[in-house]
Amino acid sequence: MSTELENQRTQLKCEIAQAYQLFAQLGWGDLGDGHISGRDPEYADKMWLLDANTPFKQATPERLVLLDRAGTVVDGNGATNWPAFYIHYPILRKRQDITSVAHTHTQFGTPFASEARTFESITQEACIFVDDHALFDDEEVQVQDLACGDRIAEALGRNRGLILRNHGLLTVGNTVKASTVWFILMERVAEAHLKALKPKPISHNAALYAKADLVTDGQVDHSFANLVAHYLS
């Protein structure tokens, strides 16, 4: 194994652990109901997840496990989070352009998902998801097999975000930083939709103009660094 690949893996695992810790600081995942994955830089058909029995707050690179296409732990010490595997693996298999998937149950994302509708461009953050999110309109909220994960992946399509009906939010990214930042922003968009009494959406063109400035890699790195500094320092 090259030093470059090992460095990439180390960085990936550090970012996954930080992402779980951020979710914990935001009050999410207290029942273990969520997961953040990262595709291994060397083995594209394998992904890293937090050990199923480790609380988000205690996430470290050492508590991550590497899963193969059968969900078997092939590196690390711990147990497979099967709901995570059933959801994340089909998405990573279908979307070779992404590295990471993020999902958990949140104070606003889950109730918004119960309305089975998509976002409107009513806030700056909402512009990130214009023409870039979808609805998984399905009653299977307890994901128990890869077949359901395949349907979730199909509903996601090429989008960065997905609303899982009666379940919650899901985001993907070309990095762990991206999927994490998109998820946190998607939660804020759901909050705005539930709290705004008479929102007036901006035009489609105005939303696309804002989006182009908000979805750059530089903006993602800046946002993730600020989240880490604010919640984990």
Residue frames relative to the residue before (quaternion, step in Angstrom):
aa qw qx qy qz dx dy dz
M 1.0000 0.0000 0.0000 0.0000 0.00 0.00 0.00
S 0.4368 -0.7098 0.4891 0.2572 3.57 -0.89 0.96
T 0.6114 -0.5491 0.4276 0.3766 3.53 -1.26 0.50
E 0.6214 0.5595 -0.3400 0.4304 3.58 1.05 -0.78
L 0.6643 0.4947 -0.3018 0.4721 3.59 0.93 -0.89
E 0.6483 0.5145 -0.3204 0.4607 3.57 0.96 -0.83
N 0.6409 0.5130 -0.3215 0.4719 3.58 1.02 -0.78
Q 0.6409 0.5201 -0.3192 0.4657 3.57 1.01 -0.81
R 0.6534 0.5062 -0.3118 0.4687 3.58 0.99 -0.84
T 0.6377 0.5259 -0.3242 0.4601 3.58 0.95 -0.84
Q 0.6675 0.4971 -0.2960 0.4688 3.56 0.94 -0.92
L 0.6299 0.5405 -0.3247 0.4535 3.57 0.99 -0.86
K 0.6966 0.4780 -0.2790 0.4566 3.57 0.81 -0.99
C 0.6200 0.5302 -0.3442 0.4648 3.60 1.06 -0.69
E 0.6752 0.4921 -0.2965 0.4626 3.58 0.96 -0.87
I 0.6197 0.5252 -0.3507 0.4659 3.61 1.02 -0.70
A 0.6583 0.5053 -0.3105 0.4636 3.59 0.90 -0.92
Q 0.6502 0.5071 -0.3170 0.4687 3.59 0.95 -0.84
A 0.6394 0.5348 -0.3283 0.4443 3.58 0.99 -0.83
Y 0.6437 0.5009 -0.3215 0.4809 3.60 0.95 -0.81
Q 0.6555 0.5084 -0.3161 0.4603 3.58 0.95 -0.85
L 0.6179 0.5329 -0.3414 0.4666 3.60 1.04 -0.72
F 0.6375 0.5179 -0.3274 0.4671 3.58 0.94 -0.86
A 0.6457 0.5201 -0.3218 0.4572 3.58 0.98 -0.84
Q 0.6667 0.5071 -0.3013 0.4555 3.58 0.93 -0.88
L 0.6739 0.4710 -0.2838 0.4935 3.57 1.18 -0.56
G 0.5687 -0.6394 0.3557 0.3757 3.57 1.30 0.11
W 0.5483 0.6180 -0.3894 0.4072 3.56 1.22 0.40
G 0.8009 0.3345 -0.2262 0.4422 3.53 -1.24 0.48
D 0.3354 0.7737 -0.4902 0.2203 3.59 1.19 0.34
L 0.7056 0.3832 -0.2579 0.5374 3.59 1.24 -0.37
G 0.5639 -0.6007 0.3821 0.4186 3.57 1.27 0.18
D 0.4868 0.6952 -0.4020 0.3437 3.55 1.31 0.26
G 0.6978 0.3979 -0.3229 0.5005 3.56 0.30 1.24
H 0.0667 -0.8042 0.5906 -0.0028 3.53 -1.29 0.28
I 0.1202 -0.7563 0.6411 0.0516 3.52 -1.22 0.71
S 0.1313 -0.8243 0.5496 0.0350 3.56 -0.68 1.07
G 0.0919 -0.7693 0.6267 0.0835 3.53 -1.34 0.31
R 0.4029 -0.7113 0.5241 0.2389 3.57 -0.78 1.05
D 0.4772 -0.6723 0.4833 0.2945 3.58 -0.90 0.91
P 0.4903 -0.6990 0.4316 0.2910 3.63 -0.84 0.89
E 0.7083 0.4326 -0.2611 0.4930 3.60 1.17 -0.47
Y 0.7814 0.2307 -0.1042 0.5704 3.57 0.96 -0.91
A 0.2768 -0.8294 0.4654 0.1376 3.56 -0.02 1.35
D 0.6910 0.4582 -0.2826 0.4824 3.61 1.19 -0.39
K 0.6567 0.4579 -0.3125 0.5113 3.59 1.26 0.31
M 0.1122 -0.8097 0.5748 0.0392 3.57 -1.09 0.69
W 0.3940 -0.6954 0.5597 0.2188 3.52 -1.28 0.61
L 0.0254 0.7663 -0.6404 0.0461 3.53 -1.08 0.89
L 0.5651 -0.5548 0.4684 0.3916 3.55 -1.26 0.27
D 0.5887 -0.5603 0.4619 0.3551 3.54 -1.12 0.75
A 0.5660 -0.6618 0.3830 0.3080 3.58 -0.85 1.01
N 0.7462 0.4148 -0.2186 0.4726 3.60 1.09 -0.59
T 0.5812 0.5776 -0.3742 0.4342 3.59 1.26 0.20
P 0.4217 -0.6969 0.5147 0.2677 3.63 -0.74 0.99
F 0.6386 -0.5528 0.3726 0.3844 3.57 -1.11 0.69
K 0.6553 0.5468 -0.3145 0.4156 3.56 0.92 -0.92
Q 0.7249 0.4242 -0.2308 0.4913 3.58 1.15 -0.61
A 0.3578 0.7605 -0.4788 0.2538 3.58 1.25 0.22
T 0.0823 0.7458 -0.6569 0.0743 3.53 -1.01 0.96
P 0.6667 -0.4844 0.3565 0.4401 3.61 -1.18 0.28
E 0.6537 0.5344 -0.3110 0.4364 3.57 1.07 -0.73
R 0.6864 0.4776 -0.2872 0.4672 3.62 1.17 -0.42
L 0.5218 0.6221 -0.4184 0.4070 3.58 1.28 0.19
V 0.1905 -0.7612 0.6089 0.1163 3.55 -1.23 0.56
L 0.3360 -0.7184 0.5764 0.1970 3.54 -1.18 0.69
L 0.1504 -0.8104 0.5649 0.0396 3.56 -0.72 1.15
D 0.3314 -0.7223 0.5671 0.2165 3.54 -1.07 0.74
R 0.7643 -0.4019 0.2484 0.4388 3.58 -1.29 -0.08
A 0.6648 0.4649 -0.3076 0.4973 3.60 1.26 -0.20
G 0.5402 -0.6230 0.3997 0.4003 3.58 1.29 -0.11
T 0.4609 0.6840 -0.4365 0.3595 3.57 1.29 0.21
V 0.4375 -0.6727 0.5285 0.2770 3.58 -1.01 0.82
V 0.0675 -0.8231 0.5639 -0.0021 3.58 -0.58 1.17
D 0.7738 0.0820 -0.0949 0.6209 3.58 1.30 -0.06
G 0.7243 0.3689 -0.3029 0.4976 3.55 -0.99 0.84
N 0.3742 -0.7164 0.5472 0.2174 3.53 -1.29 0.35
G 0.5379 0.6056 -0.4450 0.3820 3.55 -0.54 1.16
A 0.5545 -0.6177 0.4639 0.3097 3.51 -1.37 -0.07
T 0.5462 -0.6199 0.4677 0.3141 3.54 -1.25 0.55
N 0.2911 -0.6918 0.6317 0.1942 3.55 -1.04 0.84
W 0.2697 -0.8348 0.4557 0.1506 3.57 0.00 1.29
P 0.6294 0.5033 -0.3698 0.4623 3.66 0.86 -0.68
A 0.6267 0.5288 -0.3346 0.4644 3.58 1.03 -0.77
F 0.6550 0.5125 -0.3127 0.4588 3.57 0.88 -0.90
Y 0.6730 0.5120 -0.3011 0.4409 3.59 0.88 -0.93
I 0.7011 0.4393 -0.2678 0.4938 3.58 1.08 -0.67
H 0.7563 0.4443 -0.2328 0.4200 3.56 0.69 -1.09
Y 0.6566 0.5501 -0.3443 0.3843 3.58 0.82 -0.92
P 0.6764 0.4771 -0.3276 0.4556 3.67 0.79 -0.82
I 0.6358 0.5231 -0.3394 0.4549 3.59 1.05 -0.69
L 0.6800 0.4761 -0.2919 0.4751 3.58 0.88 -0.91
R 0.6251 0.5333 -0.3366 0.4599 3.58 1.09 -0.65
K 0.7109 0.4516 -0.2518 0.4767 3.57 0.96 -0.88
R 0.7694 0.3152 -0.1509 0.5346 3.56 1.02 -0.84
Q 0.1177 -0.8270 0.5483 0.0393 3.56 0.10 1.27
D 0.5940 0.5864 -0.3548 0.4213 3.58 1.28 -0.23
I 0.7109 0.4243 -0.2606 0.4967 3.60 1.22 -0.22
T 0.3557 -0.7280 0.5531 0.1938 3.53 -1.33 0.39
S 0.8335 0.1719 -0.0098 0.5249 3.55 1.03 -0.78
V 0.1446 -0.7443 0.6477 0.0748 3.52 -1.30 0.66
A 0.0724 -0.7948 0.6018 0.0294 3.59 -1.02 0.82
H 0.1458 0.7735 -0.6054 0.1180 3.56 -0.99 0.88
T 0.2383 0.7294 -0.6327 0.1045 3.52 -1.14 0.71
H 0.5332 -0.6144 0.4744 0.3364 3.56 -1.30 0.17
T 0.0684 -0.8397 0.5373 -0.0392 3.56 -0.67 1.13
Q 0.7044 -0.5101 0.3159 0.3793 3.52 -1.32 0.43
F 0.7909 0.2683 -0.1407 0.5318 3.59 1.05 -0.68
G 0.6203 0.5692 -0.3482 0.4122 3.59 1.02 -0.71
T 0.6822 0.4924 -0.2982 0.4508 3.57 0.92 -0.86
P 0.6843 0.4439 -0.3182 0.4832 3.66 0.81 -0.78
F 0.6167 0.5279 -0.3643 0.4564 3.60 1.03 -0.67
A 0.6408 0.5421 -0.3240 0.4365 3.58 1.00 -0.84
S 0.6040 0.5724 -0.3597 0.4221 3.58 1.14 -0.54
E 0.6269 0.5348 -0.3398 0.4534 3.59 1.23 -0.30
A 0.2949 -0.8073 0.4729 0.1941 3.57 1.34 -0.09
R 0.5577 0.5523 -0.4334 0.4429 3.55 0.78 1.08
T 0.4580 -0.6744 0.5062 0.2816 3.55 -1.27 0.25
F 0.6518 -0.5448 0.3774 0.3688 3.55 -1.33 0.21
E 0.2337 -0.6921 0.6537 0.1977 3.48 -1.41 0.34
S 0.5528 -0.6245 0.4380 0.3354 3.59 -1.20 0.45
I 0.1801 0.8262 -0.5085 0.1625 3.56 0.48 1.23
T 0.7601 0.2059 -0.1608 0.5950 3.61 1.27 -0.09
Q 0.6778 -0.4581 0.3708 0.4396 3.54 -1.30 0.20
E 0.6789 0.5006 -0.2962 0.4481 3.58 0.86 -0.97
A 0.6162 0.5679 -0.3477 0.4206 3.58 1.06 -0.71
C 0.5694 0.6103 -0.3814 0.3974 3.58 1.15 -0.55
I 0.5490 0.6221 -0.3891 0.4002 3.59 1.17 -0.55
F 0.7729 0.3767 -0.1717 0.4809 3.55 1.03 -0.80
V 0.3865 0.7116 -0.5054 0.2980 3.59 1.20 0.24
D 0.8286 0.0252 -0.0874 0.5524 3.58 -0.80 1.06
D 0.6992 0.4667 -0.2391 0.4860 3.60 1.21 0.35
H 0.7089 0.3145 -0.3035 0.5536 3.57 1.05 0.76
A 0.1786 -0.7893 0.5844 0.0603 3.54 -1.24 0.50
L 0.4101 -0.6861 0.5475 0.2477 3.54 -1.38 0.12
F 0.2294 -0.7190 0.6406 0.1418 3.55 -0.98 0.95
D 0.0836 -0.8405 0.5353 -0.0085 3.55 0.03 1.35
D 0.3748 0.7077 -0.4735 0.3667 3.52 0.42 1.32
E 0.4256 -0.7307 0.4785 0.2365 3.59 -1.00 0.77
E 0.5352 0.6278 -0.4158 0.3828 3.61 1.21 -0.06
V 0.0245 -0.8385 0.5432 -0.0351 3.56 0.23 1.30
Q 0.6810 0.4008 -0.2742 0.5481 3.60 1.22 -0.37
V 0.1648 -0.8281 0.5314 0.0683 3.56 0.03 1.32
Q 0.0035 0.8518 -0.5189 0.0714 3.57 -0.43 1.24
D 0.7944 0.1627 -0.1360 0.5692 3.59 1.20 0.20
L 0.6607 -0.5266 0.3693 0.3871 3.54 -1.32 0.31
A 0.5532 0.6127 -0.3983 0.4000 3.58 1.16 -0.49
C 0.6548 0.4811 -0.3089 0.4943 3.57 0.98 -0.80
G 0.6262 0.5376 -0.3292 0.4588 3.58 1.03 -0.77
D 0.6200 0.5384 -0.3348 0.4621 3.57 1.08 -0.73
R 0.6602 0.4967 -0.3110 0.4698 3.59 1.00 -0.79
I 0.6141 0.5301 -0.3393 0.4761 3.56 1.09 -0.69
A 0.6533 0.5115 -0.3070 0.4661 3.57 0.94 -0.90
E 0.6402 0.5208 -0.3177 0.4669 3.57 1.02 -0.80
A 0.6648 0.4960 -0.3031 0.4692 3.60 0.94 -0.85
L 0.6185 0.5520 -0.3389 0.4448 3.59 1.04 -0.76
G 0.1201 -0.8201 0.5467 0.1191 3.57 0.91 -0.88
R 0.7616 -0.3316 0.2690 0.4875 3.56 -0.91 -0.95
N 0.4409 0.7314 -0.4241 0.3014 3.57 1.27 0.20
R 0.4856 -0.6508 0.4974 0.3054 3.55 -1.33 0.28
G 0.8032 0.1987 -0.1034 0.5520 3.60 1.20 -0.36
L 0.0968 -0.7836 0.6127 0.0338 3.54 -1.20 0.62
I 0.2437 -0.7281 0.6231 0.1490 3.54 -1.06 0.85
L 0.2095 -0.7790 0.5836 0.0935 3.56 -0.60 1.18
R 0.4432 -0.7397 0.4357 0.2582 3.56 -0.32 1.25
N 0.8533 0.0497 -0.0896 0.5113 3.58 -0.92 1.04
H 0.6696 0.5130 -0.2656 0.4668 3.57 1.26 0.21
G 0.6261 -0.5323 0.3787 0.4257 3.59 0.59 -1.06
L 0.6412 -0.5367 0.4134 0.3605 3.51 -1.33 -0.37
L 0.0621 -0.7694 0.6348 0.0335 3.55 -1.27 0.50
T 0.0314 -0.7951 0.6056 0.0060 3.55 -1.03 0.83
V 0.1844 -0.7566 0.6158 0.1195 3.53 -1.29 0.43
G 0.0043 -0.8097 0.5868 0.0008 3.54 -1.24 0.43
N 0.5643 -0.5954 0.4449 0.3594 3.53 -1.25 0.33
T 0.7410 0.1761 -0.1690 0.6255 3.56 1.37 0.03
V 0.6247 -0.5033 0.4228 0.4215 3.57 -1.28 0.21
K 0.5964 0.5647 -0.3594 0.4430 3.57 1.03 -0.76
A 0.6790 0.5094 -0.2949 0.4388 3.57 0.87 -0.96
S 0.6826 0.4780 -0.3131 0.4556 3.61 0.74 -0.96
T 0.6519 0.5205 -0.3102 0.4559 3.58 1.07 -0.76
V 0.6678 0.4870 -0.2975 0.4779 3.58 0.88 -0.92
W 0.6518 0.5054 -0.3255 0.4623 3.60 0.91 -0.87
F 0.6494 0.5202 -0.3355 0.4418 3.59 0.94 -0.79
I 0.6671 0.4982 -0.3114 0.4581 3.58 0.84 -0.94
L 0.6672 0.4817 -0.3001 0.4824 3.59 0.99 -0.79
M 0.6260 0.5334 -0.3430 0.4539 3.59 1.03 -0.71
E 0.6146 0.5314 -0.3391 0.4742 3.58 1.07 -0.70
R 0.6565 0.5026 -0.3145 0.4662 3.59 0.98 -0.80
V 0.6228 0.5246 -0.3389 0.4713 3.58 1.08 -0.68
A 0.6360 0.5139 -0.3276 0.4733 3.60 0.98 -0.79
E 0.6272 0.5361 -0.3331 0.4565 3.59 1.00 -0.80
A 0.6585 0.5146 -0.3105 0.4529 3.57 0.91 -0.91
H 0.6522 0.5209 -0.3161 0.4511 3.58 0.98 -0.81
L 0.6994 0.4616 -0.2771 0.4701 3.58 1.01 -0.72
K 0.7325 0.4431 -0.2350 0.4604 3.58 1.12 -0.62
A 0.6351 0.5343 -0.3405 0.4419 3.59 1.07 -0.67
L 0.3534 -0.7799 0.4794 0.1925 3.59 -0.60 1.12
K 0.8050 0.0076 0.0209 0.5928 3.57 0.93 -0.86
P 0.0004 0.8449 -0.5348 0.0082 3.61 0.57 1.09
K 0.2208 -0.7421 0.6190 0.1321 3.52 -1.20 0.68
P 0.3118 -0.7784 0.5113 0.1883 3.62 -0.25 1.21
I 0.4353 -0.6482 0.5460 0.3038 3.56 -1.19 0.52
S 0.6597 -0.5244 0.3571 0.4029 3.56 -1.24 0.30
H 0.6580 -0.5198 0.3789 0.3915 3.54 -1.26 0.46
N 0.6721 0.4959 -0.3033 0.4586 3.60 0.89 -0.88
A 0.6474 0.5083 -0.3205 0.4688 3.58 1.00 -0.79
A 0.6384 0.5244 -0.3212 0.4629 3.56 1.04 -0.76
L 0.6576 0.5025 -0.3074 0.4696 3.59 0.96 -0.83
Y 0.6175 0.5459 -0.3366 0.4555 3.58 1.07 -0.73
A 0.6704 0.4801 -0.2901 0.4857 3.58 0.95 -0.87
K 0.6297 0.5668 -0.3300 0.4162 3.55 0.95 -0.92
A 0.6391 0.5575 -0.3314 0.4134 3.58 0.91 -0.92
D 0.7045 0.4478 -0.2591 0.4858 3.58 1.10 -0.64
L 0.7032 0.5087 -0.2495 0.4295 3.58 1.19 -0.53
V 0.7419 0.4509 -0.2238 0.4429 3.59 1.12 -0.54
T 0.3926 0.7277 -0.4838 0.2867 3.61 1.14 0.38
D 0.6246 -0.5348 0.4095 0.3952 3.57 -1.23 0.45
G 0.6280 0.5487 -0.3330 0.4400 3.57 1.04 -0.74
Q 0.6533 0.5039 -0.3097 0.4726 3.56 1.01 -0.80
V 0.6228 0.5370 -0.3302 0.4634 3.57 1.05 -0.79
D 0.6668 0.5005 -0.3035 0.4613 3.59 0.84 -0.98
H 0.6472 0.5241 -0.3086 0.4596 3.58 0.99 -0.88
S 0.6812 0.4899 -0.2885 0.4613 3.58 0.88 -0.94
F 0.6637 0.5013 -0.3132 0.4585 3.60 0.90 -0.90
A 0.6426 0.5216 -0.3238 0.4583 3.59 0.94 -0.87
N 0.6640 0.4975 -0.3063 0.4666 3.59 0.98 -0.79
L 0.6270 0.5274 -0.3358 0.4647 3.58 1.03 -0.75
V 0.6599 0.5022 -0.3055 0.4679 3.57 0.91 -0.92
A 0.6684 0.5000 -0.3037 0.4593 3.59 0.91 -0.90
H 0.6912 0.4933 -0.2810 0.4472 3.58 0.96 -0.85
Y 0.8155 0.3099 -0.1350 0.4698 3.58 0.81 -1.00
L 0.7922 0.3509 -0.1672 0.4704 3.61 1.02 -0.67
S 0.6036 0.5731 -0.3712 0.4117 3.61 1.18 -0.19
